[in-house]
């Protein structure tokens, strides 16, 4: 302990000695700095005076000759400046003297400015205090080291138990259907205790005075749903308040459409029955009550139901497939192929599947809706304001070759004519002369803009028109109704059949060759159909030659827009008129149509057949898209004519009847009258007599005998 005290005393003495040395050095440095500053001030004053005197001398030398007044003013100014400098120098010396007196206030260290204490007394006082009181260390010096403290992890805050979760309260929206009943179910009532409202009644009838307004409101719902993309039910609830009223409006629309289709004699509903709303209930979660009192019936277990393979072999069979299977079966029988039994079984199975099929709903695809062939660049949208509002589209002028070919096939070669007709119909100043067409060629060639709705309506109308023609066609066999053609059936092959012409006949004993499938003209028939057509032509020619008569075959396909059933008429004529018949028809063709035509007036298919085309002369000389008239004087060819103006061409079969009637000297009323087929013709004496004469030459007997 004594050694530590001695060491501390020694440290205090060394510290006091260092303080004294430091104060002595500071006092000496401050005194030296004061004298140096005085000398520098004197030097500055002398240099300043020398500069002024030098400048004054130079001014005197430069301006001595003519500026004495100015020199006197300058001298006075210099003297004033010297006086001011002297006064400033005196004030500066006075401040320096004051700084010497108060030097302890001018130092940078605050402790050095204090009066110096007596160092010996301070040392003695320090030694006395050290002997009387022991030194005590500060608390920070006696604190334990950080290295001695062990690391401890901070404790986690204890988690509070979560409050019990409450189920959300079920609330019924004010627009919800049957809100009162649903609220009662939420409160715990059973279905039996619910107050079901009475039958829904309305105070209007279908088709009354407010029907048009209700249809407008219904169409607005569909339009808004299509424009905004929102569900129809959501918009219907906003407009009607409930889906029941919306379904009632739908029922009225369906009923009005039925009245429009079936005509005035249709008798249907007068008020909504709620059928559509009942169909909606299962989707809304409303089901019928089930009687749980009945015990479930026990079913026999372990009984395996055999699978009928016929349900999987033929899933979809149409008339074309059925005809092809029948043709394959007949050909196999003629060739006595070993797989005849297999083909016959397959045909019978397909026929049974075809009869089992019910009527199917025909859905128009996108091409039929827009009357466009595919999704390529046949049409483009009109981006104007009016075009966007109405959904207008126009045909693309910059189509590729593939698009042009596709459009040509779709329009059957009538696309340019249809567009020109539409443009002319919209031109009120149109004049049918070449000068007007040349002047307005650009306007007439412009594509007509159509809306998607108009294109869809046109496709639907065309589809309905074709279906109506097929339903009323007297030469078609209606498979869905299992109804034979109205025309009497004389002889039936696989793809073609033979019937009798309508009365009155120009020449007794005529016949008609008809393909089974509905074709617009004979050029649409395939090779198998043409093979059977030629067989009938050969047999009829032999029969008429045996009777001493010549025969003329002709086809009138001058109006393809009406979609008639293609047929070849066979008219027997006296043998001596056979050589002059081509001249009669050639003269009639030259004078029947326009004087100036784009096509040749007469197409001689007989000459082309003799040149080497043979039986393909007719099919290679005329395109199937053209309206035409053709007459055969032999099996391979004859004379053809392209009809350019359907309006000027005689209606129906009148052209051929007039030519043949003139050759045969028939009565005018017989020539002009064009009859119809009746179902009683099949049992008439005319049909029985023809069948007796035809039986000897009927080539289809081979098919029926072998089968």
C-alpha positions in Angstrom: 0.0 0.0 0.0 2.9 2.4 0.8 4.4 1.7 -2.6 1.2 2.7 -4.4 1.0 5.9 -2.4 4.6 6.8 -3.3 3.8 6.1 -7.0 0.8 8.3 -6.9 2.8 11.2 -5.3 5.4 10.9 -7.9 2.8 11.1 -10.7 1.3 14.2 -9.1 4.7 15.9 -8.9 5.5 15.1 -12.5 2.2 16.5 -13.5 2.7 19.8 -11.6 6.2 20.2 -13.2 4.7 19.7 -16.7 2.1 22.4 -16.0 4.7 24.9 -14.9 6.8 24.3 -18.0 3.8 24.7 -20.2 2.8 28.0 -18.7 6.4 29.4 -19.0 6.5 28.5 -22.7 3.2 30.1 -23.4 4.1 33.3 -21.7 7.4 33.5 -23.6 5.7 32.8 -27.0 3.0 35.5 -26.4 5.6 38.1 -25.6 7.5 37.3 -28.7 4.4 37.4 -30.9 3.5 40.9 -29.5 6.8 42.5 -30.5 6.8 40.8 -33.9 3.3 42.2 -34.6 4.5 45.8 -33.7 7.5 45.5 -36.0 5.3 44.3 -38.9 2.9 47.2 -38.3 5.7 49.7 -38.5 7.0 48.1 -41.7 3.5 48.3 -43.2 3.2 52.0 -42.3 6.6 52.8 -43.8 5.9 50.9 -47.0 2.5 52.5 -47.3 4.1 56.0 -47.0 6.8 55.1 -49.5 4.3 54.0 -52.0 2.2 57.1 -51.6 5.3 59.3 -51.9 6.5 57.5 -55.0 3.1 57.8 -56.7 3.1 61.5 -55.7 6.5 62.0 -57.3 5.4 60.3 -60.4 2.3 62.4 -60.6 4.4 65.6 -60.1 6.7 64.6 -63.0 3.9 63.7 -65.4 1.6 66.7 -64.7 4.0 69.4 -63.8 3.5 71.4 -66.9 -0.2 72.3 -67.0 -1.9 70.9 -64.0 -0.8 72.9 -61.0 -4.3 73.3 -59.6 -4.9 69.6 -59.8 -1.5 68.9 -58.2 -2.4 71.2 -55.3 -5.7 69.4 -54.8 -3.9 66.0 -54.9 -1.4 67.1 -52.3 -4.2 68.2 -50.0 -5.9 64.8 -50.5 -2.6 63.0 -49.7 -2.1 64.9 -46.6 -5.6 64.1 -45.4 -4.9 60.4 -46.1 -1.6 60.5 -44.1 -3.4 62.1 -41.1 -6.1 59.3 -41.2 -3.4 56.7 -41.4 -1.6 58.1 -38.4 -4.8 58.2 -36.4 -5.5 54.5 -37.2 -1.9 53.6 -36.2 -2.3 55.3 -32.8 -5.5 53.5 -32.2 -3.9 50.1 -33.1 -0.9 50.7 -30.7 -3.4 51.6 -27.9 -5.3 48.3 -28.4 -2.0 46.4 -28.3 -1.1 47.9 -25.0 -4.5 47.0 -23.6 -4.1 43.4 -24.8 -0.8 43.2 -22.8 -2.7 44.1 -19.7 -5.4 41.7 -20.2 -3.6 38.8 -21.9 -5.4 36.2 -19.9 -8.6 37.1 -21.6 -7.2 36.8 -25.2 -5.9 33.2 -25.1 -7.7 30.3 -26.8 -7.6 28.1 -23.6 -10.0 29.1 -20.9 -8.0 27.4 -18.2 -4.8 29.3 -19.2 -6.6 32.6 -18.8 -7.3 32.0 -15.1 -4.8 33.5 -12.6 -1.9 31.2 -11.8 -2.2 29.5 -8.4 0.7 29.0 -6.1 2.1 25.6 -7.2 4.0 24.8 -4.0 0.9 25.3 -1.8 -1.2 23.2 -4.2 1.3 20.3 -4.0 1.4 20.4 -0.2 -2.5 20.5 -0.1 -2.6 17.6 -2.4 -0.1 15.5 -0.3 -2.2 16.2 2.8 -5.5 15.1 1.2 -3.8 12.0 -0.2 -2.6 11.0 3.3 -5.9 11.7 5.0 -8.3 10.1 2.5 -7.6 7.0 0.5 -8.3 7.1 -3.2 -11.5 5.5 -4.3 -12.0 4.2 -7.9 -15.0 5.2 -10.0 -17.9 2.7 -10.5 -17.1 2.2 -14.1 -13.6 1.1 -13.2 -14.8 -1.5 -10.7 -17.6 -2.9 -13.0 -17.0 -6.5 -14.2 -15.6 -7.1 -17.6 -17.9 -7.8 -20.6 -15.9 -11.0 -21.2 -17.1 -12.4 -17.9 -20.8 -12.1 -18.7 -22.5 -15.1 -20.2 -24.8 -14.7 -23.2 -28.4 -15.2 -22.5 -31.3 -15.2 -25.0 -34.1 -12.8 -24.6 -37.2 -14.5 -23.5 -40.3 -14.6 -25.9 -43.4 -12.8 -25.1 -46.0 -15.3 -23.9 -48.8 -15.5 -26.5 -52.3 -14.7 -25.5 -55.0 -17.2 -26.3 -57.0 -16.2 -29.4 -60.6 -15.3 -28.8 -63.2 -17.8 -30.0 -64.1 -17.4 -33.7 -67.7 -16.5 -34.4 -69.5 -17.7 -37.5 -70.5 -15.0 -39.9 -74.1 -14.1 -39.8 -76.0 -15.1 -42.8 -77.7 -12.2 -44.5 -80.2 -12.3 -47.3 -79.8 -9.7 -50.1 -82.8 -7.6 -50.8 -82.8 -8.6 -54.4 -82.5 -12.3 -53.7 -85.3 -14.5 -55.1 -87.6 -15.9 -52.4 -85.9 -13.8 -49.8 -88.6 -14.4 -47.2 -88.3 -18.2 -47.6 -84.5 -18.2 -47.4 -84.6 -16.0 -44.3 -87.0 -18.5 -42.7 -84.7 -21.4 -43.5 -81.8 -19.5 -41.9 -83.8 -19.0 -38.8 -84.2 -22.8 -38.5 -87.6 -23.5 -40.1 -88.0 -26.8 -42.0 -89.2 -27.0 -45.6 -92.6 -28.3 -44.6 -93.3 -25.2 -42.5 -92.5 -22.7 -45.1 -95.2 -20.5 -46.5 -95.0 -21.1 -50.2 -96.6 -18.4 -52.3 -99.5 -19.2 -54.5 -99.2 -19.9 -58.3 -97.5 -17.0 -60.1 -100.1 -15.0 -62.0 -99.7 -12.2 -64.6 -102.1 -9.7 -65.8 -101.2 -9.8 -69.4 -101.4 -12.2 -72.4 -98.9 -13.1 -75.1 -99.1 -10.7 -78.0 -101.2 -8.0 -76.4 -100.6 -4.3 -76.6 -97.6 -4.3 -74.2 -95.9 -7.2 -75.9 -93.7 -5.1 -78.0 -92.5 -3.1 -75.0 -91.7 -6.3 -73.1 -89.7 -7.7 -76.0 -87.8 -4.5 -76.3 -86.9 -4.7 -72.6 -85.9 -8.4 -73.0 -83.6 -7.6 -76.0 -82.0 -4.7 -74.0 -81.0 -7.3 -71.3 -79.2 -9.4 -73.9 -77.6 -6.4 -75.5 -76.2 -5.0 -72.3 -74.9 -8.4 -71.3 -73.1 -8.7 -74.6 -71.6 -5.2 -74.5 -70.5 -5.4 -70.8 -69.6 -9.0 -70.6 -71.7 -9.5 -67.4 -73.9 -12.5 -66.7 -77.4 -12.3 -68.2 -79.0 -13.3 -64.9 -77.3 -10.4 -63.0 -78.6 -7.9 -65.5 -82.0 -9.5 -65.6 -82.3 -9.2 -61.8 -81.4 -5.5 -62.1 -84.0 -4.8 -64.8 -86.8 -7.2 -63.8 -86.3 -7.5 -60.0 -86.6 -11.3 -60.2 -85.6 -14.1 -62.6 -89.2 -15.3 -62.7 -90.4 -12.2 -64.6 -87.3 -12.6 -66.8 -88.2 -16.2 -67.6 -91.8 -15.2 -68.3 -90.5 -12.7 -70.9 -88.4 -15.4 -72.5 -91.5 -17.7 -72.7 -93.4 -14.9 -74.4 -90.6 -14.4 -77.0 -90.5 -18.2 -77.8 -94.3 -18.2 -78.2 -94.3 -15.2 -80.5 -91.6 -16.8 -82.6 -93.7 -19.9 -82.9 -96.7 -17.9 -84.0 -94.6 -16.2 -86.6 -93.2 -19.5 -88.0 -96.4 -21.6 -87.9 -98.8 -18.8 -89.0 -102.2 -17.7 -87.9 -103.6 -21.2 -87.4 -101.2 -22.0 -84.6 -102.7 -22.4 -81.1 -100.3 -22.1 -78.2 -100.0 -20.6 -74.8 -101.6 -17.4 -73.8 -99.8 -16.8 -70.5 -96.5 -17.9 -69.0 -96.5 -21.4 -67.6 -93.3 -21.1 -65.6 -91.5 -23.9 -67.4 -88.3 -22.0 -67.9 -88.3 -20.9 -64.3 -88.8 -24.5 -63.1 -85.8 -25.6 -65.2 -83.7 -23.0 -63.5 -84.6 -24.2 -59.9 -82.1 -27.1 -59.8 -79.3 -24.8 -60.6 -80.4 -22.5 -57.8 -80.3 -25.3 -55.3 -84.1 -25.8 -55.0 -85.1 -29.4 -55.4 -88.3 -31.3 -55.1 -89.4 -32.9 -51.9 -88.6 -36.6 -51.7 -90.8 -39.1 -50.0 -88.5 -40.8 -47.4 -91.2 -42.9 -46.0 -91.0 -45.5 -48.8 -88.4 -48.1 -48.3 -85.9 -48.5 -51.1 -86.6 -51.5 -53.4 -84.0 -54.2 -53.2 -82.4 -54.9 -56.5 -80.9 -58.2 -57.6 -77.2 -58.1 -57.2 -74.7 -59.9 -59.4 -76.6 -59.6 -62.7 -74.3 -58.6 -65.5 -76.0 -56.7 -68.3 -74.5 -57.7 -71.7 -73.1 -54.8 -73.7 -74.6 -54.3 -77.1 -71.7 -54.0 -79.6 -74.0 -52.2 -82.1 -74.0 -49.1 -79.9 -70.3 -48.5 -80.5 -69.8 -49.5 -84.1 -72.0 -47.0 -85.8 -72.3 -43.8 -83.7 -73.2 -41.4 -86.5 -74.6 -42.5 -89.9 -75.9 -40.3 -92.6 -77.6 -40.9 -95.9 -74.4 -40.6 -97.9 -72.6 -43.2 -95.8 -75.6 -45.5 -96.0 -75.7 -45.2 -99.8 -72.0 -45.9 -100.1 -72.3 -49.1 -98.0 -75.1 -50.3 -100.1 -73.2 -49.6 -103.3 -70.2 -51.6 -101.9 -72.5 -54.4 -101.0 -74.1 -54.6 -104.5 -70.7 -54.4 -106.2 -69.4 -57.2 -104.0 -72.5 -59.3 -104.9 -71.9 -58.7 -108.7 -68.3 -59.7 -108.4 -69.1 -62.6 -106.1 -66.6 -61.4 -103.6 -65.9 -63.6 -100.5 -66.8 -60.7 -98.1 -70.3 -60.3 -99.3 -71.8 -61.5 -96.0 -69.7 -59.1 -94.0 -70.6 -56.1 -96.1 -74.3 -57.0 -96.0 -74.2 -57.3 -92.2 -72.4 -54.0 -92.0 -75.0 -52.4 -94.2 -77.9 -53.8 -92.2 -76.3 -52.6 -89.0 -75.8 -49.1 -90.4 -79.4 -49.0 -91.7 -80.7 -50.0 -88.3 -78.6 -47.3 -86.7 -79.8 -44.7 -89.2 -83.4 -45.5 -88.5 -82.9 -45.4 -84.8 -81.5 -41.8 -85.0 -83.9 -39.1 -84.0 -84.2 -35.7 -85.5 -81.0 -33.7 -84.7 -80.7 -30.0 -84.1 -78.6 -28.4 -86.8 -76.1 -25.9 -85.5 -74.7 -23.4 -87.9 -71.0 -23.1 -87.7 -69.0 -19.9 -87.9 -68.5 -20.2 -91.6 -72.2 -20.5 -92.3 -73.0 -17.7 -89.8 -70.7 -15.2 -91.5 -71.0 -16.8 -95.0 -67.2 -16.9 -95.1 -65.0 -19.9 -95.8 -62.7 -20.2 -92.8 -61.1 -17.6 -90.5 -58.7 -16.1 -93.1 -58.7 -12.7 -94.7 -61.9 -12.8 -96.7 -63.4 -10.1 -94.5 -62.0 -7.3 -92.3 -63.7 -5.1 -89.7 -64.8 -1.5 -90.5 -63.0 0.6 -87.9 -65.1 3.8 -88.3 -67.3 4.9 -85.5 -70.5 3.8 -87.3 -68.8 0.5 -88.2 -67.8 -0.2 -84.6 -71.4 0.6 -83.4 -73.1 -1.6 -86.0 -70.4 -4.3 -86.2 -69.9 -3.7 -90.0 -67.4 -5.9 -91.9 -66.3 -5.7 -95.5 -64.6 -8.2 -97.8 -60.9 -7.8 -98.1 -59.7 -6.5 -101.4 -56.1 -7.9 -100.9 -56.9 -11.6 -100.7 -54.5 -14.3 -101.5 -55.0 -16.9 -104.2 -56.2 -19.5 -101.6 -58.7 -17.0 -100.2 -60.0 -16.3 -103.7 -60.4 -20.0 -104.5 -62.2 -20.6 -101.2 -64.6 -17.7 -101.9 -65.2 -19.0 -105.4 -66.1 -22.4 -104.1 -68.3 -20.9 -101.4 -70.3 -18.6 -103.7 -70.3 -21.2 -106.6 -69.0 -18.7 -109.1 -71.7 -16.1 -108.3 -69.8 -13.9 -105.9 -69.0 -11.1 -108.4 -72.5 -11.1 -109.8 -74.1 -11.0 -106.3 -71.9 -8.1 -105.3 -72.7 -6.2 -108.4 -76.4 -6.8 -107.9 -76.2 -5.5 -104.3 -74.3 -2.4 -105.4 -76.8 -1.7 -108.2 -79.7 -2.1 -105.8 -78.2 0.6 -103.6 -77.6 3.0 -106.6 -80.8 5.0 -107.3 -79.3 6.6 -110.4 -78.2 3.3 -112.0 -78.7 3.1 -115.8 -78.2 -0.1 -117.6 -75.8 1.0 -120.3 -72.1 0.6 -120.9 -71.4 4.4 -120.7 -72.8 4.6 -117.2 -70.9 1.5 -116.1 -67.6 2.8 -117.4 -68.0 6.2 -115.7 -69.0 4.5 -112.4 -66.8 1.5 -112.6 -65.0 2.3 -109.3 -68.2 2.8 -107.4 -69.8 -0.3 -108.8 -66.7 -2.4 -108.0 -66.6 -1.3 -104.4 -67.4 -4.0 -101.9 -70.7 -3.7 -100.1 -70.4 -3.3 -96.3 -72.4 -5.7 -94.3 -72.8 -6.2 -90.6 -72.2 -9.5 -88.9 -75.8 -9.7 -88.0 -76.9 -9.3 -91.6 -74.5 -12.0 -92.7 -75.8 -14.3 -90.0 -79.4 -13.6 -90.9 -78.6 -14.2 -94.6 -77.0 -17.5 -93.7 -79.9 -18.6 -91.5 -82.4 -17.6 -94.2 -80.5 -19.5 -96.9 -80.3 -22.6 -94.6 -84.0 -22.4 -93.9 -84.8 -22.0 -97.6 -82.8 -25.1 -98.5 -84.5 -27.1 -95.7 -87.9 -26.0 -96.9 -87.1 -27.0 -100.5 -85.8 -30.4 -99.3 -88.9 -31.0 -97.2 -91.2 -30.3 -100.1 -89.1 -31.9 -102.9 -91.3 -34.5 -104.7 -88.2 -36.4 -105.9 -86.4 -36.8 -102.5 -86.7 -39.8 -100.2 -87.3 -38.5 -96.7 -85.4 -40.9 -94.4 -86.5 -39.1 -91.2 -90.2 -39.7 -92.0 -89.6 -43.0 -93.9 -91.5 -41.5 -96.8 -90.8 -42.4 -100.4 -90.8 -39.8 -103.2 -94.0 -38.5 -104.5 -93.1 -39.3 -108.0 -93.8 -43.0 -109.0 -90.8 -45.3 -108.5 -90.4 -47.4 -111.7 -86.8 -48.7 -111.2 -84.4 -48.3 -108.3 -80.6 -48.6 -108.4 -78.1 -47.9 -105.7 -77.6 -44.1 -106.4 -80.2 -43.4 -109.2 -83.8 -44.3 -109.9 -86.2 -44.1 -112.8 -89.6 -42.4 -112.7 -92.3 -41.1 -115.0 -92.7 -37.4 -116.2 -95.6 -35.2 -115.2 -98.7 -35.1 -117.2 -99.5 -34.0 -119.9 -96.7 -35.6 -121.8 -95.5 -34.3 -125.1 -94.9 -37.9 -126.3 -96.3 -41.0 -124.7 -93.9 -43.3 -122.9 -91.4 -40.7 -121.6 -89.2 -41.2 -118.5 -87.1 -39.3 -116.0 -83.7 -40.3 -114.6 -83.2 -38.9 -111.1 -80.2 -39.2 -108.6 -81.3 -40.3 -105.2 -79.4 -37.6 -103.4 -80.7 -34.0 -103.9 -78.3 -32.4 -106.5 -78.7 -29.0 -108.0 -77.6 -30.2 -111.4 -76.1 -33.4 -112.9 -72.6 -32.0 -113.0 -72.5 -32.3 -109.2 -73.0 -36.1 -109.4 -70.0 -38.3 -108.8 -68.6 -41.1 -111.1 -70.8 -43.9 -109.5 -74.0 -41.8 -110.1 -73.0 -41.1 -113.7 -72.3 -44.8 -114.3 -75.8 -45.6 -113.3 -77.3 -42.7 -115.3 -75.5 -44.0 -118.4 -76.9 -47.5 -117.8 -80.5 -46.1 -117.7 -79.8 -44.1 -120.9 -78.6 -47.2 -122.7 -81.6 -49.3 -121.6 -84.1 -46.6 -122.5 -82.5 -46.1 -125.9 -82.8 -49.9 -126.6 -86.4 -49.9 -125.5 -87.4 -46.9 -127.8 -85.4 -48.3 -130.7 -87.4 -51.5 -130.4 -90.5 -49.4 -130.6 -89.2 -47.7 -133.8 -88.6 -44.3 -132.1 -85.6 -42.1 -131.4 -85.0 -40.5 -128.0 -83.8 -37.1 -126.8 -82.4 -36.6 -123.3 -82.2 -33.1 -121.8 -81.6 -31.3 -118.5 -82.8 -27.9 -117.6 -80.5 -26.4 -114.9 -81.2 -22.7 -115.7 -82.1 -21.6 -112.2 -79.7 -23.0 -109.6 -80.8 -20.4 -107.0 -84.1 -22.3 -106.5 -82.1 -25.5 -105.6 -84.2 -27.8 -107.8 -83.7 -31.6 -107.8 -81.5 -32.5 -110.8 -83.2 -34.7 -113.4 -82.7 -35.9 -116.9 -85.8 -36.0 -119.1 -86.1 -38.7 -121.8 -88.6 -37.8 -124.6 -89.2 -40.3 -127.4 -89.6 -38.8 -130.9 -90.3 -40.3 -134.3 -87.3 -41.9 -135.9 -87.3 -39.5 -138.8 -87.0 -36.5 -136.5 -83.8 -37.8 -135.0 -81.5 -36.3 -137.6 -83.2 -32.8 -137.6 -83.6 -32.5 -133.8 -80.1 -30.9 -133.4 -81.0 -28.1 -135.9 -84.2 -27.3 -134.0 -82.4 -27.0 -130.7 -79.5 -25.0 -132.2 -81.8 -22.4 -133.6 -83.8 -22.1 -130.4 -80.6 -21.6 -128.4 -79.3 -18.9 -130.7 -82.5 -16.9 -130.3 -83.5 -17.6 -126.7 -80.9 -15.6 -124.7 -79.1 -12.2 -125.0 -78.0 -11.1 -128.5 -74.5 -10.2 -127.1 -73.3 -12.8 -124.7 -70.0 -13.4 -122.9 -70.2 -17.2 -123.6 -70.6 -19.0 -126.8 -74.3 -19.4 -127.8 -74.0 -23.1 -128.5 -71.5 -25.6 -126.9 -71.2 -28.6 -129.1 -70.4 -31.4 -126.7 -71.1 -34.1 -129.3 -68.3 -32.8 -131.5 -65.9 -32.8 -128.5 -67.0 -36.4 -127.7 -66.1 -37.4 -131.2 -62.8 -35.6 -130.9 -61.7 -37.9 -128.1 -63.3 -36.8 -124.8 -66.0 -39.6 -125.1 -68.4 -39.8 -122.2 -66.6 -37.0 -120.4 -67.4 -34.4 -123.1 -70.4 -32.9 -121.2 -68.7 -32.8 -117.8 -65.5 -31.2 -119.2 -67.3 -28.6 -121.3 -69.6 -26.8 -118.8 -68.8 -25.9 -115.2 -71.3 -26.9 -112.6 -71.6 -23.4 -111.1 -73.1 -22.1 -114.4 -76.9 -22.1 -115.1 -77.2 -24.1 -118.3 -79.4 -26.2 -120.6 -78.1 -29.3 -122.3 -79.6 -31.8 -124.7 -78.2 -35.2 -125.6 -78.7 -36.8 -129.0 -76.3 -39.7 -128.1 -74.9 -41.2 -125.0 -71.8 -39.0 -125.0 -72.9 -35.5 -126.0 -75.1 -33.1 -127.8 -75.6 -29.3 -127.5 -75.3 -27.1 -124.5 -76.1 -23.4 -123.7 -75.1 -21.2 -120.8 -77.9 -19.1 -119.5 -76.7 -15.6 -118.8 -80.0 -13.8 -118.1 -82.3 -16.1 -116.0 -85.1 -13.5 -116.2 -85.4 -13.9 -120.0 -85.1 -17.7 -120.0 -88.5 -19.5 -120.1 -89.7 -20.7 -116.7 -89.5 -24.4 -115.8 -89.3 -26.8 -118.7 -91.0 -24.4 -121.1 -88.0 -24.0 -123.4 -87.6 -27.7 -124.2 -91.3 -28.3 -124.3 -91.7 -25.5 -126.9 -89.0 -26.9 -129.1 -90.2 -30.5 -128.8 -93.8 -29.5 -129.1 -93.0 -27.7 -132.4 -91.3 -30.8 -133.7 -94.2 -33.1 -132.7 -97.0 -30.6 -133.7 -98.4 -30.7 -130.1 -101.3 -28.6 -129.0 -100.4 -25.2 -127.4 -102.2 -26.0 -124.2 -100.3 -29.3 -123.9 -97.0 -27.5 -124.5 -97.5 -24.7 -121.9 -99.1 -26.8 -119.2 -96.5 -28.2 -116.7 -98.0 -30.6 -114.3 -97.0 -32.0 -110.9 -96.5 -35.5 -109.5 -99.1 -37.1 -107.4 -99.0 -40.2 -105.2 -101.7 -41.8 -107.2 -99.5 -41.9 -110.2 -97.7 -44.9 -108.8 -100.8 -47.1 -109.2 -102.1 -45.5 -112.4 -102.5 -47.4 -115.7 -99.8 -45.3 -117.3 -97.2 -46.5 -114.7 -98.3 -50.1 -115.0 -98.0 -50.1 -118.8 -94.6 -48.5 -118.7 -93.4 -51.1 -116.1 -94.4 -53.9 -118.4 -92.6 -52.5 -121.4 -89.6 -51.6 -119.2 -89.2 -54.9 -117.5 -87.4 -56.5 -120.5 -84.7 -53.8 -120.5 -84.5 -53.1 -116.7 -80.8 -53.5 -115.8 -81.6 -53.1 -112.0 -83.2 -56.6 -112.0 -79.7 -58.0 -111.9 -79.1 -56.3 -108.6 -82.4 -57.4 -107.0 -82.1 -61.0 -108.3 -78.6 -61.5 -106.9 -79.5 -60.0 -103.6 
